[in-house]
Amino acid sequence: MSKKCELTGKIPMKGHNVSHANNKTKRRFLPNLKKVKFTSELMKRSLKLTVSNSGVRSVDKKGSFDEFIKTVKNKNLSPRLKKLKKAILIKSPFKKKPVAKSV
């Protein structure tokens, strides 16, 4: 299992433990990953994803998993979710933005 968030793309960072004597030893800062089940209303199915805590909060902020997937950038998604995003965009009704008239 890789230590990477499937929604946000967070990966482990490198750093140092620093002692009181300022001795530095290498360490890794791991993302706070959890296995979470999300349901897609448009696709009518549920997915089990390895997601960071901040990824779960981002989905909650958008309101639903489908809305989050529509707005997130492709470079952060796992290959499995890129395919799902394409399918969701095809199934979702497109909303046209109102055009402001210039005077």
DRENVEXSE-442777 format. One record per residue: residue in one letter; residue number from 0; x, y, z of N, C-alpha, C, CB in turn. Coordinates in Angstrom, 1 decimal, always signed. Each point is the difference from the previous one (the first is absolute). Glycine has a CB too. Layout:
<sites>
("A" NUM (X Y Z) (X Y Z) (X Y Z) (X Y Z));
...
</sites>
This chain:
<sites>
("M" 0 (+0.8 -1.2 +0.0) (-0.8 +1.2 +0.0) (+0.9 +1.2 +0.0) (-1.9 -1.2 +1.2));
("S" 1 (+1.7 +2.1 -2.1) (+0.8 +1.2 -0.1) (-0.6 +1.0 +1.0) (+0.6 -0.4 -2.4));
("K" 2 (+0.3 +1.3 +2.9) (-0.5 +1.0 +1.0) (-0.2 +1.3 -0.8) (+1.3 -1.1 +1.9));
("K" 3 (-2.4 +1.0 -2.7) (-0.3 +1.2 -0.8) (-1.6 +0.2 +0.0) (+2.1 -0.3 -1.5));
("C" 4 (-2.5 +1.5 +1.7) (-1.4 +0.3 +0.0) (-0.6 -0.1 -1.4) (+0.3 +1.5 +2.0));
("E" 5 (-1.4 -2.2 -2.2) (-0.5 -0.2 -1.4) (-0.8 +1.3 -0.5) (-0.2 -2.4 +0.5));
("L" 6 (-0.2 +3.3 +0.5) (-0.7 +1.2 -0.4) (+0.9 +1.2 -0.2) (-2.0 -1.0 +1.2));
("T" 7 (+2.9 +1.2 -0.2) (+0.8 +1.2 +0.0) (+1.4 -0.2 -0.5) (-1.4 +0.8 +1.9));
("G" 8 (+1.9 -2.0 -2.0) (+1.3 -0.3 -0.5) (+1.1 +0.2 +1.1) (-0.8 +0.6 -2.2));
("K" 9 (+0.4 -0.5 +3.5) (+1.0 +0.2 +1.0) (+0.9 -1.2 +0.2) (-1.6 +1.5 +1.2));
("I" 10 (+2.9 -1.3 -1.1) (+1.0 -1.1 +0.1) (+0.8 +0.3 +1.3) (+0.1 -0.4 -2.5));
("P" 11 (+0.7 -0.6 +3.0) (+0.9 +0.3 +1.1) (+1.0 +1.1 -0.3) (-0.4 -2.4 +0.8));
("M" 12 (+0.7 +3.2 +0.2) (+1.1 +1.0 -0.1) (+1.2 -0.5 +0.8) (-1.7 +1.9 -0.3));
("K" 13 (+2.9 -1.3 -0.1) (+1.2 -0.3 +0.7) (+0.3 +1.2 +1.0) (+0.9 -1.5 -1.9));
("G" 14 (-0.2 +1.1 +3.0) (+0.4 +1.1 +0.9) (+1.0 -0.5 +1.0) (-2.2 +1.1 -0.3));
("H" 15 (+2.4 -0.4 +1.4) (+0.9 -0.4 +1.0) (-0.7 +0.0 +1.4) (+1.9 +1.0 -1.4));
("N" 16 (-1.4 -1.9 +2.2) (-0.3 +0.1 +1.5) (+1.2 +0.9 +0.5) (-1.3 -2.3 +0.2));
("V" 17 (+1.0 +3.3 +0.6) (+1.0 +0.9 +0.5) (+0.1 -0.1 +1.5) (-0.3 +1.5 -2.0));
("S" 18 (+1.4 -2.0 +2.5) (+0.1 -0.1 +1.5) (+0.3 +1.3 +0.6) (+0.8 -2.4 -0.3));
("H" 19 (-0.7 +2.4 +1.6) (+0.3 +1.3 +0.7) (+1.4 +0.4 -0.3) (-1.6 -0.6 +1.9));
("A" 20 (+2.5 -0.4 -2.2) (+1.4 +0.4 -0.3) (+0.1 +0.3 -1.5) (+0.8 -1.5 +1.9));
("N" 21 (-1.9 +1.6 -2.6) (-0.1 +0.3 -1.4) (+0.6 -1.1 -0.9) (+0.2 +2.4 +0.6));
("N" 22 (-0.2 -3.6 -0.1) (+0.3 -1.2 -0.9) (-1.2 -0.3 -0.9) (+1.6 -0.9 +1.8));
("K" 23 (-1.3 +0.7 -3.1) (-1.1 -0.2 -0.9) (+0.0 -1.5 -0.5) (+0.1 +2.4 -0.7));
("T" 24 (-1.2 -3.1 +0.8) (-0.1 -1.3 -0.5) (-1.2 +0.0 -1.0) (+1.0 -1.1 +2.1));
("K" 25 (-0.9 +0.3 -3.1) (-1.0 +0.0 -1.1) (-1.3 -0.6 +0.5) (+1.8 -0.1 -1.7));
("R" 26 (-2.9 +0.6 +1.2) (-1.3 -0.6 +0.3) (-1.0 +0.3 -1.1) (+0.4 +0.3 +2.4));
("R" 27 (-1.5 -1.0 -2.4) (-1.1 +0.3 -1.0) (-1.2 +0.5 +0.7) (+0.9 -1.8 -1.5));
("F" 28 (-1.6 +2.8 +0.9) (-1.3 +0.5 +0.4) (-1.0 -0.7 -0.9) (+1.0 +2.3 +0.8));
("L" 29 (-1.8 -3.2 -0.2) (-1.0 -0.8 -0.8) (-1.3 +0.8 +0.0) (+1.1 -2.2 +0.6));
("P" 30 (-1.8 +2.1 -1.7) (-1.4 +0.6 +0.0) (-0.9 -0.8 +0.8) (+0.4 +0.9 -2.3));
("N" 31 (-1.4 -0.3 +2.9) (-1.0 -0.6 +0.8) (-1.1 -0.7 -0.8) (+0.4 +1.8 +1.8));
("L" 32 (-0.1 -3.1 -2.2) (-0.8 -0.7 -1.0) (-1.0 -0.9 +0.7) (+1.9 +0.0 -1.6));
("K" 33 (-3.1 +0.0 +1.0) (-1.1 -0.9 +0.5) (-0.7 -0.7 -1.1) (-0.3 +1.5 +2.0));
("K" 34 (-0.3 -2.6 -1.8) (-0.8 -0.7 -1.0) (-1.4 +0.5 +0.2) (+1.5 -2.1 -0.1));
("V" 35 (-2.0 +2.8 -0.9) (-1.4 +0.6 +0.1) (-0.8 -0.5 -1.2) (+0.9 +2.0 +1.2));
("K" 36 (-2.2 -2.2 -0.9) (-1.0 -0.4 -1.1) (-0.8 +1.2 -0.4) (-0.1 -2.4 +1.0));
("F" 37 (+0.2 +2.7 -2.3) (-0.7 +1.1 -0.5) (-1.1 -0.5 -1.0) (+2.0 +1.5 +0.2));
("T" 38 (-3.1 -0.9 -0.2) (-1.1 -0.4 -1.0) (-0.2 +1.1 -1.0) (-1.1 -1.4 +1.8));
("S" 39 (+1.0 +0.9 -3.1) (-0.2 +0.9 -1.1) (-1.5 -0.1 -0.4) (+2.4 -0.2 -0.8));
("E" 40 (-3.1 +1.3 +0.9) (-1.4 +0.0 -0.4) (-0.2 -0.2 -1.5) (-0.5 +1.5 +2.0));
("L" 41 (+1.3 -0.8 -2.8) (-0.1 -0.1 -1.4) (+0.3 -1.4 -0.5) (+0.6 +2.4 -0.2));
("M" 42 (+0.4 -3.0 +0.7) (+0.4 -1.4 -0.5) (-0.7 -1.1 +0.8) (+2.2 +0.9 -0.6));
("K" 43 (-2.9 -0.5 +1.6) (-0.8 -1.0 +0.9) (+0.8 -1.1 +0.4) (-2.0 +0.6 -1.2));
("R" 44 (+3.2 -0.3 +1.8) (+0.9 -1.0 +0.6) (+0.9 +0.6 +1.1) (-0.1 -1.3 -2.2));
("S" 45 (+0.7 +0.4 +3.0) (+0.8 +0.6 +1.0) (+1.5 -0.5 -0.2) (-1.9 +0.0 +1.6));
("L" 46 (+2.8 +0.8 -1.2) (+1.4 -0.3 -0.2) (+0.8 +0.1 +1.4) (-0.1 +0.9 -2.3));
("K" 47 (+1.0 -1.8 +2.5) (+0.8 +0.0 +1.2) (+1.4 +0.6 -0.4) (-1.2 -2.0 +1.0));
("L" 48 (+1.6 +3.1 -0.5) (+1.2 +0.7 -0.3) (+0.9 +0.2 +1.1) (-1.3 +1.2 -1.8));
("T" 49 (+2.6 -1.1 +1.6) (+1.0 +0.4 +1.0) (+0.2 +1.5 -0.1) (+1.2 -2.3 -0.1));
("V" 50 (-1.7 +3.0 +1.1) (-0.1 +1.5 -0.1) (+0.6 +0.6 +1.3) (-2.1 -0.2 -1.5));
("S" 51 (+2.7 +1.4 +1.3) (+0.5 +0.7 +1.1) (-1.1 +0.7 +0.7) (+2.2 +0.3 -1.1));
("N" 52 (-2.0 +0.1 +2.4) (-1.1 +0.6 +0.7) (-0.4 +1.4 -0.6) (+0.9 -1.1 +2.1));
("S" 53 (+0.1 +1.8 -2.7) (-0.3 +1.2 -0.7) (-0.9 -0.2 -1.3) (+2.2 +1.0 +0.9));
("G" 54 (-2.0 -2.2 -1.5) (-0.8 -0.4 -1.2) (-1.4 -0.2 +0.4) (+2.0 -1.0 -1.0));
("V" 55 (-2.2 +0.4 +2.2) (-1.4 -0.3 +0.4) (-0.7 +1.4 +0.3) (+0.7 -2.3 +1.0));
("R" 56 (+0.1 +3.2 -0.4) (-0.6 +1.3 +0.4) (-0.3 +0.8 -1.3) (+1.3 +0.0 +2.2));
("S" 57 (-0.5 -0.2 -3.2) (-0.2 +0.7 -1.3) (-1.3 -0.5 -0.7) (+2.4 +0.3 -0.3));
("V" 58 (-2.6 -1.6 +0.4) (-1.3 -0.6 -0.6) (-1.2 +0.6 +0.8) (+1.3 -2.1 -0.7));
("D" 59 (-1.2 +2.1 +2.1) (-1.1 +0.5 +0.8) (-0.3 +1.5 -0.4) (+0.7 -1.6 +1.9));
("K" 60 (+0.4 +2.4 -2.1) (-0.2 +1.4 -0.3) (-0.8 +0.2 -1.3) (+2.1 +0.5 +1.2));
("K" 61 (-1.8 -1.3 -2.2) (-0.6 +0.1 -1.3) (-1.5 -0.5 +0.0) (+2.2 -0.4 -1.1));
("G" 62 (-2.5 -0.4 +2.1) (-1.4 -0.5 +0.2) (-0.2 -1.5 -0.4) (-0.7 +2.3 -0.5));
("S" 63 (+1.3 -2.7 -0.6) (-0.1 -1.4 -0.4) (+1.3 -0.5 -0.7) (-2.6 +0.3 -0.2));
("F" 64 (+2.7 -1.6 +0.1) (+1.2 -0.5 -0.7) (+0.0 +0.3 -1.4) (+0.0 -1.9 +1.6));
("D" 65 (-1.2 +1.9 -2.3) (-0.1 +0.4 -1.4) (+0.5 +1.4 -0.3) (-1.9 -1.7 -0.2));
("E" 66 (+1.4 +2.6 +1.1) (+0.4 +1.4 -0.2) (+1.5 +0.2 +0.2) (-2.3 +0.7 +0.8));
("F" 67 (+2.9 -1.4 +0.1) (+1.4 +0.1 +0.2) (+0.8 -0.5 -1.2) (-0.4 -0.2 +2.5));
("I" 68 (+0.0 -0.9 -3.0) (+0.7 -0.6 -1.1) (-0.1 +0.9 -1.3) (-0.5 -2.3 +0.9));
("K" 69 (-0.6 +2.9 -1.1) (-0.2 +0.9 -1.1) (+1.0 +1.2 +0.0) (-2.4 -0.7 -0.1));
("T" 70 (+2.7 +1.2 +1.3) (+0.8 +1.2 +0.2) (+1.5 -0.2 +0.2) (-2.0 +1.0 +0.9));
("V" 71 (+2.4 -2.2 -0.5) (+1.4 -0.3 +0.3) (+0.8 -0.1 -1.2) (-0.7 -1.1 +2.1));
("K" 72 (+2.0 +1.4 -2.0) (+0.9 -0.1 -1.2) (+0.4 -1.4 -0.2) (+0.9 +2.3 +0.4));
("N" 73 (-0.7 -2.7 -1.7) (+0.3 -1.4 -0.3) (+1.4 -0.4 +0.5) (-1.4 +0.2 -2.0));
("K" 74 (+2.3 +0.7 +2.1) (+1.4 -0.4 +0.4) (+0.0 -0.5 +1.4) (+0.9 +1.7 -1.5));
("N" 75 (-1.8 -1.4 +2.4) (-0.1 -0.4 +1.4) (-0.6 -1.4 +0.1) (+0.0 +2.4 +0.7));
("L" 76 (-0.8 -2.8 -1.6) (-0.8 -1.2 +0.1) (+0.8 -1.3 -0.4) (-2.1 +1.4 -0.5));
("S" 77 (+1.6 -2.5 +1.1) (+0.6 -1.3 -0.3) (-0.5 -0.4 -1.4) (+0.2 -0.7 +2.4));
("P" 78 (+0.4 -0.2 -3.1) (-0.5 -0.4 -1.4) (-1.4 -0.6 +0.1) (+2.4 -0.5 -0.6));
("R" 79 (-2.7 -0.2 +1.6) (-1.4 -0.5 +0.2) (-1.0 +1.1 +0.1) (+0.9 -2.0 +1.1));
("L" 80 (-0.6 +3.1 -0.4) (-0.9 +1.1 +0.1) (-0.1 +0.9 -1.2) (+0.4 -0.1 +2.4));
("K" 81 (+0.7 +0.1 -3.2) (-0.1 +0.7 -1.3) (-1.0 -0.6 -0.9) (+2.4 +0.6 +0.2));
("K" 82 (-2.5 -1.9 -0.3) (-1.0 -0.7 -0.8) (-1.4 +0.3 +0.5) (+1.6 -1.8 -0.5));
("L" 83 (-1.7 +1.8 +1.9) (-1.3 +0.3 +0.6) (-0.5 +1.4 -0.3) (+0.5 -1.7 +1.8));
("K" 84 (+0.5 +2.7 -1.7) (-0.3 +1.4 -0.3) (-0.5 +0.2 -1.4) (+1.7 +0.7 +1.6));
("K" 85 (-1.1 -1.4 -2.6) (-0.4 +0.1 -1.4) (-1.5 -0.5 -0.1) (+2.4 -0.3 -0.8));
("A" 86 (-2.7 -0.8 +1.5) (-1.3 -0.6 -0.1) (-1.1 +0.9 +0.7) (+1.0 -2.3 +0.0));
("I" 87 (-0.6 +3.0 +1.1) (-0.9 +0.9 +0.7) (-0.3 +1.2 -0.8) (+0.9 -0.8 +2.2));
("L" 88 (+0.2 +1.3 -2.9) (-0.2 +1.2 -0.8) (-0.9 -0.3 -1.2) (+2.2 +0.9 +0.7));
("I" 89 (-2.2 -2.1 -1.2) (-0.8 -0.3 -1.2) (-1.5 -0.2 +0.5) (+1.9 -1.2 -1.1));
("K" 90 (-2.1 +0.7 +2.3) (-1.3 -0.3 +0.5) (-0.7 +1.3 +0.6) (+0.7 -2.3 +0.5));
("S" 91 (+0.1 +3.2 +0.0) (-0.5 +1.2 +0.7) (-0.7 +1.0 -0.9) (+1.8 -0.3 +1.7));
("P" 92 (-2.9 +0.9 -1.3) (-0.6 +1.0 -0.8) (+0.9 +1.3 +0.0) (-2.3 -1.0 +0.4));
("F" 93 (+2.5 +1.6 -1.5) (+0.9 +1.1 -0.1) (-0.9 +1.3 +0.3) (+1.5 -1.1 -1.7));
("K" 94 (-0.9 +1.9 +2.6) (-0.7 +1.3 +0.3) (+0.7 +1.1 -0.7) (-0.7 -0.9 +2.2));
("K" 95 (+0.0 +1.7 -3.0) (+0.6 +1.1 -0.7) (+0.0 +1.2 +1.0) (-0.9 -0.8 -2.2));
("K" 96 (+2.0 +1.5 +2.2) (+0.2 +1.2 +0.8) (-0.7 +1.2 -0.7) (+2.2 -0.9 +1.0));
("P" 97 (-2.8 +1.7 -0.2) (-0.6 +1.2 -0.6) (+1.0 +1.0 -0.5) (-2.0 -0.3 +1.5));
("V" 98 (+1.8 +0.8 -2.7) (+1.0 +0.9 -0.7) (-0.4 +1.4 +0.4) (+0.4 -1.6 -1.9));
("A" 99 (+0.6 +2.4 +2.4) (-0.3 +1.4 +0.3) (+0.0 +0.8 -1.2) (+1.0 -0.3 +2.3));
("K" 100 (-2.0 +1.2 -2.5) (+0.0 +0.8 -1.2) (+0.8 +1.3 +0.3) (-2.3 -0.9 -0.6));
("S" 101 (+3.1 +1.3 -0.3) (+0.8 +1.3 +0.1) (-0.9 +1.1 -0.5) (+2.2 -1.2 -0.2));
("V" 102 (-2.1 +2.3 +0.8) (-0.8 +1.2 -0.4) (+0.9 +1.0 -0.6) (-1.6 -0.4 +1.8));
</sites>
